[in-house]
Amino acid sequence: MFKLRLLATVLIVAPYVLMTSASAWDVLPTTAPAPADNPTTEEKVELGKMLYHDPRLSSTGTVSCSSCHNTMLGGEDNRANSMGVNGQTGGRSAPTVWNSAFNAVQFWDGRAPSLEAQAAGPVTNPIEMGMKDWDAVVARLKTIKGYNQAFATAFGDNSVSKENATKAIAAYERTLITPNSPYDQYVSGDKTALTEQQVRGMNKVAELGCTSCHSGAAFNGAGAFQTFPIHENAYFSAQYHFKKDKGLAEVTKNEADEGLWKVPTLRNIALTAPYFHNGSVKTLEEAIKIMGKLQLDKDLSKEEVADIEAFLEGLTGQFPKQTMPTLPPTLGNTVN
């Protein structure tokens, strides 16, 4: 919790500090760093891919991680509010899993300090995947012979556990990187990779100060938090209800944290509508207008919005080919 408060404080007190530590025009790395206690291996990635796509990790056997974070699309589900077990929906829009390895914290409110910690949450969330607890998850996995074998290959004998399951899922998610976008090609020296309009948009986001928050290779501020919205606007408040959810304060229960949110990535943002934490904004064009007004207190012209939108479309990267895993079967019975 202290880490969350510290990150929030750094951004609020000195919002331009980020620019001194991370260039606004960094190329996205092709590999993600792994923590010392969870080095990436092929065996972990393969196991993690199975677990990520397996609906048997949910109470009803109908919802998997990929249900809300679809790696066949933009890494989420293009819904305002994702649907969990028994048709339930939460209050937030699913963030993209693509390039999430470059987030210093996970979830919209930043409550998870790592991919491993994030992977543990949805499985036992009563609205999302609905398992009673991780003991029930582990017990279920142990009844599936193929999972016992896969865990043994990745972690050693008798290794089916919450810790190893979340480590495997995180290892798989660290492979979900989308490099070599037109933007990456442009800043790497190919000045034909972006159109003139996209270059104008790139210059405009720097001029406006967008990159003071959306900085670094993933355009996500390297784990920083920012208040949203900063500026009041009666029309947008009535239309989109951004303040209904208190953000970081939902976790810390501290009034000073109300409206603080993890800075989200701009990578592949053209693919991840609807926008904002509550998924209330349907188009990228409208999202740009809102950010201009609520964060910068500026009424962006139609031409400025179009240029910025064109640049953001240039942040769509190359997606690694995804092959669906063959899940280990439950033989002669059901897990439900």
N, C-alpha and C positions, 0 to 999 in steps of 0.2 A: 504494500500500500504506500509506503514511503516513496518507492520508486515512481509511482503514478503521480504523487503530489509534486515530487521534484521536477519531473518532466513538465508538468503543467506550469509550475512556477517559472522555469527557465524560459518558456515560450512567452508567457504573459509579460514578464519583466523585460525581456530583451528579445523581441520577435525576430530581429535580424541577425542574431548570433548564428543561426543555422547557416546562413550564407557564407560565413567565414570558415565553417567546418565541412561543408559539402557543396560542391559546385552545382549550380542550377542546370548545367549542361553535361552531366555525367552519362556515360554509356552504361546500359544495364549489363551487369556481369552475366556470364553464361552458367555459372555454378553458384550455389549459395553456401555460405559457411555453416558448418554443423557444430553443435556443442561438443565439448570434450567427452561428455558421458554418453553421447549418442552419435558416434561416427557413422556416416552413410555407407551402407554396403548394399550390394545388389540383392542379397537375400532379404534384408529389412525392407527395401523398397518394394519387392514383389509381395511380401506379406502385407505391407501397408496398403498396397493397391487393392488387395483382396478385401481387407477390412474396410477400407474406404467405400467400396462399392457394394458391401454386403448388407442388405436390409435386415438380416437376422440379428444385427446389433440393436434393433429397435424392439419394443415390447410387442408390437403387432406383426413384426416381420415384413413391414411395408416401406420403411423409411431408412435410407442410408445417408452417409455424408454427402454422396453425390446427388441425392435428391434435391438438395438446396444449393450445392456447390458443384455444378455440372461442368465437368472437364470436356464435354463435347461442345460447350458454348463458351461464354465469357467467364466461367468459373463461379457463376451464381445461377439464379433461376428466372431472372427477368420478371419477378413478381414484387409487388409492393411489400407483401408480408409472406414469408415462406410458410408452407403447410407441413405440419408434423403429423404425429400419429393421431388417428381418429378424426382427421380433417381439421385439427386445431391450427390456429394461426397466432403468431406472436405479434409484437408491436414494431419490429424492426425488419429492415430489408437485409437479405443475406449479402455480406461483403464478398468480393471475389476471392477465390483461393489462389488464382494465378499470381505469382510473385509475392505471395504472402510470406515467403521465407525472408523477405527483406523488411518486414515489419518488426520493429523492436518490441511491440506489444500487439496483442490480438483482440478481436471483437471491437465493435464500434466504441465501446467505453474503455477499451484498453485494459480490461480486468485480468487478462491472462498474459503472463510475462514471456511465454514461449509457445511454439507450435505444439509441443508436447502437452502443455497445460490446456491449451485450447481444445485439443482433440478429446480430452476427458469430459468436457462440459456438456455438449449436446446429447450425448448418449443417455445421460440420466436426467436431462431436463424433461419435466413432465409434459411440456407442450411439443418439444422437438422429437426425440426418439423414445422417451418414455420408459426406459428400463428402471427398475426399482433402485438398484445400486450397482456398483461395479462388481461386487461379489456375484450377483446374478448374471452379469455379462460373462465373467470368467467361467462360471459354472456351465453356461451354455456353450461357450467355445470349447471347453474340455470334452463335451459330448460329441464333438465333430472330429473324427479321426484325422482328416486332412489338415485341420488347424494345429493339432498336436504335432504333426510332422513338420508343418511350415514354421511354427515357433521354434522347434528343435533345430531346424536348419539355420534359422536366423540368430537364435540366442542360446542354444544348448538345450539339453534334455530337461523335461519338466519345467518349462519356462513360460507357460501360459499365465499371464498376469496383466493387471491394469497397466503397470509401468511399461511392460514390453509392448503391449498393444498400442499404447499412445506413442511410444518411441517409433514403432513401425509406421504408423500413420503419418507422423511428422517427417520421417525419412522420405516417404513417398511424396509428401507435399513439397519438400525441398527440391524436387525434380521439376516442379511445375513453374517453369520460367519461360518468359516470352521475349527473347532478345531480338536484335536486328530489325527493329521497326524502322520506317522511313526516317524518323527522328534520329535514331542511333546511327544510321548510315550517314546522315547529314553531318552530325557532329564528329563522325569518324573521318570525314574528308570528302564524301560524295555530295557535292553541292547541288546535284540534280535530284537528290532523293526527296526533297521537299519542294512543293510548288511555291511560287512567289507569294500566294495568299497564305500558305502555311508559315512561311518565313515571317511575314507581317504579323501573324498571330503569335508566333514564338517571341518576337520582339515586344509585342504588346503585353504578353503575360509578365515579361520581365519589367517592363516600364510601369505597369500597374502595381507591381509588388506581389503578384500571385506566388512567385517562387520564394518569398520569405517564409512561407509555410510549406508549400508543395516543392520542397527542395530535394536534392540528391538524385541518385540514379533511378529510384522508383517514384520520384515526385511525391513522396509521402512524409517528408520532414523528419525522417530517421527516428520515429517514435515520439515525436512531439505532440502536444495537445494544443487545441485552440478553442476559444469561445465561439460558439455559433448559435444564433446570430449575434454579431457584435452590435449592429445598428438596428434600431427599431423601425418597423414599417408595418403600418396597420393592415394594408392590403395583403401583403404576403403572410402576415400572422394569421389573418382570418382564412386565407386560402389554403395554407399548408400546415398549420398547427405544429411548427417546429419545436416550440417550447413545451409541448405536452410531455415529452420525454426529457428528463433532467440530465441525461448523459452520465458523466463520471460520478455525479452525486448519487445516482442510483446505487452505486457500489460503495462509496465512502460514507454516505449519509451526512456529508458535510455541505452546508449551504453554499460555501465558497466555491464548490466544484460544479454548481449548477450551470448547464450549458457547455461544459467542457467535453470535447470529443477528440478522439484520436484523429490525426490528419490522415485521410484516406489516400491511397495511391491514385494517380491520374492515368496510369498505364492501362491501356485497353478500355478506357472509360466510354468510348463510343459504343461498346458492346454491352454495357452493364446497366442500361435503363431498367427500371426507373431509379431516380437519384435521391440522395440524402438518406439519413439514418432511418427515416420512416417511409422511404420509397414513394413519397407524395408527388414528386415532380416527374412527369412522363418523358420529357424531351431534354436533350443536351443543351439545346438553344435556350430553353427556359432556365435550366440550371445555371448557365453562364450569366444570364441577366440577374438572377437572384444573388449569386455570389458577388457580382459587381455592386449591387445595391446594399446587401446586408453585411458584407465583410469590408468593402472598400468605400461605401457611401457614394458610389458613382453610378450615374445612369449611362450605361454603355450604349453607344450608337448601334444601329442595325449592322453597319459595316464592321465595327469592332467585334461584335458578337460573332458574325460570320467568319471573320479571320481567326478568332480564338477557337471556334468550333473546328475549323479546318485543321489548325495545328494539333488540337487534341486527337483528331482522327489519325494524325501522323504518329501517335503514340501506340497504335495497335501493332503488336509485335508478331513474330513468327511462332506459332504454337507447335510444340513438339508433338509428334504423332502419338496418339493414345490408343493402346490396344486393351480391350476389356479382358480382365482376368477370368479364368475358369475357377469358379468358387468351389471349395470342397463340399461335397454333398452331405446331406443328412439322409442316411440310408434306412429306409423302412419305417421312418417315424417323422414327426414334426417337432420343431423346437418350441412351438407356441403352446 
